Amino acid sequence: MKTVTFQVYPDSGSNYRWRTIARNKKITATSGESFASKQSAERAVKAFAKSFDGRCKVCIHTVDCADVRGEVVHAKVIEPKV
């Protein structure tokens, strides 16, 4: 089963955004908006991931900086409901 990896990261302000990262570290999608908290950004990821309709596993990495290679400070895996 395919895994989609999302990063939740702080933006240049004091807000958070999400993006999807491919295995080659390229950004493949972004939130397009910022969120006031990490929790709000994670909720947005979960809402977006519902569109996958259980076809893949979702991994959410919270990183410490906006750099794609930022250190993962928290990771959460959401298994699809079968």
N, C-alpha and C positions, 0 to 999 in steps of 0.2 A: 504494500500500500504506500502511495506517495505521501511524503511529509512536506507541508508548506511551512516555512520558517518566517515568522514575523519578528521584527525588532521594534520595541518601544524605546524611544530615546528622547532626551531633552533637546529642544530646539534652541535657537540663538536667544530667544526670550526666556521666560521662566515657565514655558508650557512644554507639552509632550506631543510627539507625533508617532505614527507607525509607518513601517515600510516592509515589503517582502524582499527577502534576500535569496538569490539563487546560490547553488553550490559553488559557483565561480566568484562569489561575493559581489555580483552585479545586482543593483537595485532593480526590481521588476515591477513594483507598484508602490504608491505612497498614499498616505491618508488625504493629502490635499488640504487639510485643515489642522489646526492645533487644538489641543485639549488642555484644560486647566490642571489636570492631575494625571499621574500614571494610571490610576484606576480607571479614569474616564477613557483614556487611550486603549487600555486593555479591553474594556467593555465594547468599544468600537470595533476592535479586532474580532472579538467573539461574535458580534452582530454580523460583520462582513463574512466571517467564516461559515455562518449558517448557510450562505449561498452555495457552499461546496456540497451541501446535501449529503454529508457523510461519506463522500468519495475519497477523502484523504484525512490524514492526521494533521493537526495544527500544533505547532510548537511556537510559543511566545517567549522571546528573549528580551529581558529588560537590560539595556546597556547603559554605561555610565557617561557616554559622550555621543555626539552626533556622527563620529567617524564610523564607517561600516565595520571596521575592525575593532571597535570598542569592546572592552572587557565585559563579558556577560556577568551581571550582578544578581540576576534572578532568572530562572527558567521554569516554564510551565508547559506541560503537554496536555492537549485536549484530544482525547480519543474519540473517534466518531461513534455515534450511537447506531448500533446495528439492529 
